[in-house]
Amino acid sequence: MTDTGPRHKLLIPVSPGAEAPLYQQIIDGIKREISAGRLAPDALLPSFRALAEQLLVSVITVKRAYEELEREGLIYRKQGLGTFVSPNGVGRSRQLKMREAKRLLVEALRTGIEAGLGTDELMEMVGELMERQEVKR
């Protein structure tokens, strides 16, 4: 295991007023941190309690988020040592995001086809959105 240094202070914006539940906002935030490389493989994550205090949410909410991330293979726990980013976390996060992007694209294409749009129109629409940078990189 690599030297993890102090626990990473996660800057994950969460809001009780947001559409997604708090635990999902935490999951999405940690995935973003991993994908962006701000959380390196084997980085030590805050404890349930520390993250709950930082984000002003319940420990149960953080526990649920961590359990889901662990199920997805993005983090792992070592008894008595803490919770860490998986060595393959960046690759796994990218893989999960690609799967979600494909699902959303299929849904969008299906909607466009149901609206009577053809392949050329759909491709033109994607091109325009990319050019206008409505899809942020």
C-alpha atoms as one frame of an Amber mdcrd trajectory, in Angstrom:
protein
   0.000   0.000   0.000   1.264   3.471  -0.818   1.785   6.220   1.736  -1.610
   7.820   2.152  -0.665  10.701   4.393  -3.443  12.458   6.280  -7.058  11.752
   5.490  -8.256  13.635   2.430 -10.702  16.442   3.203 -13.369  15.882   0.593
 -14.938  18.968  -0.916 -18.202  17.400  -1.990 -21.107  19.796  -2.333 -24.302
  18.248  -0.959 -27.680  19.885  -0.600 -30.840  18.595   1.046 -32.771  20.554
  -1.608 -31.130  18.761  -4.531 -33.061  16.212  -6.550 -30.722  13.318  -5.706
 -30.698  11.877  -2.182 -27.781  12.934   0.036 -26.084   9.518  -0.080 -26.170
   9.613  -3.898 -24.674  13.111  -3.908 -21.810  11.764  -1.774 -21.333   8.804
  -4.116 -21.289  11.086  -7.159 -18.879  13.490  -5.468 -16.406  10.772  -4.527
 -16.615   9.321  -8.036 -15.793  12.768  -9.449 -12.822  13.124  -7.085 -11.519
   9.702  -8.132 -12.075  10.306 -11.862 -10.357  13.708 -11.677  -7.358  12.191
  -9.922  -7.841  14.250  -6.768  -8.215  10.966  -4.885  -5.287   8.726  -5.779
  -5.292   4.928  -5.539  -4.967   3.805  -1.915  -5.766   7.328  -0.627  -7.211
   7.253   2.870 -10.771   8.578   2.978 -12.369  10.344   5.944 -14.086   8.130
   8.503 -17.887   7.896   8.404 -18.111  10.257  11.363 -15.558  12.778  10.043
 -17.226  13.026   6.622 -20.682  13.227   8.198 -19.520  16.145  10.363 -17.854
  17.865   7.404 -20.932  17.546   5.159 -23.493  18.060   7.949 -25.249  14.763
   7.220 -25.889  11.668   9.310 -23.307   8.931   9.790 -25.874   6.507   8.320
 -25.949   8.556   5.093 -22.155   8.381   4.734 -22.138   4.676   5.620 -24.702
   3.972   2.894 -22.638   5.916   0.331 -19.410   4.128   1.305 -21.133   0.731
   1.149 -22.380   1.441  -2.383 -18.934   2.638  -3.492 -17.406  -0.497  -1.997
 -19.960  -2.688  -3.838 -18.965  -0.922  -7.068 -15.288  -1.656  -6.383 -14.242
   1.983  -6.067 -13.203   1.872  -2.415 -12.218  -0.768   0.122 -12.090  -0.973
   3.904  -9.356  -2.407   6.107 -10.437  -3.259   9.623  -8.819  -0.877  12.073
  -7.093   1.169   9.362  -9.871   2.945   7.502 -11.427   3.267   4.074  -9.278
   3.682   0.957  -9.626   4.346  -2.776  -9.240   1.096  -4.700  -6.027   0.706
  -6.687  -8.147   0.364  -9.831 -10.569   3.122  -8.708  -9.881   5.496 -11.614
 -10.365   2.773 -14.226 -13.432   1.407 -12.470 -14.938   4.893 -12.116 -14.379
   5.545 -15.813 -15.927   2.194 -16.702 -19.030   2.960 -14.622 -19.344   6.446
 -16.121 -19.044   5.035 -19.654 -21.794   2.521 -18.904 -24.048   5.302 -17.561
 -23.265   7.549 -20.545 -24.198   4.761 -22.929 -27.468   4.142 -21.081 -28.344
   7.843 -21.245 -27.415   8.063 -24.931 -29.620   5.076 -25.737 -32.468   6.765
 -23.870 -31.893  10.074 -25.675 -31.678   8.395 -29.082 -34.846   6.408 -28.394
 -36.632   9.649 -27.485 -35.360  11.338 -30.644 -36.439   8.429 -32.836 -39.879
   8.432 -31.177 -40.055  12.151 -32.045 -39.454  11.257 -35.684 -35.820  12.408
 -35.912 -33.542  10.600 -38.346 -29.907   9.629 -37.925 -28.628  12.763 -39.670
 -30.759  15.034 -37.501 -29.654  13.289 -34.312 -25.974  13.466 -35.281 -26.348
  17.138 -36.195 -27.959  17.800 -32.817 -25.067  16.118 -30.987 -22.549  18.080
 -33.031 -24.295  21.376 -32.272 -24.428  20.617 -28.555 -20.718  19.776 -28.502
 -19.838  22.927 -30.460 -21.874  25.154 -28.151 -20.186  23.367 -25.282 -23.473
  22.533 -23.632 -21.682  19.335 -22.853 -18.903  20.435 -20.510 -15.552  18.691
 -20.790
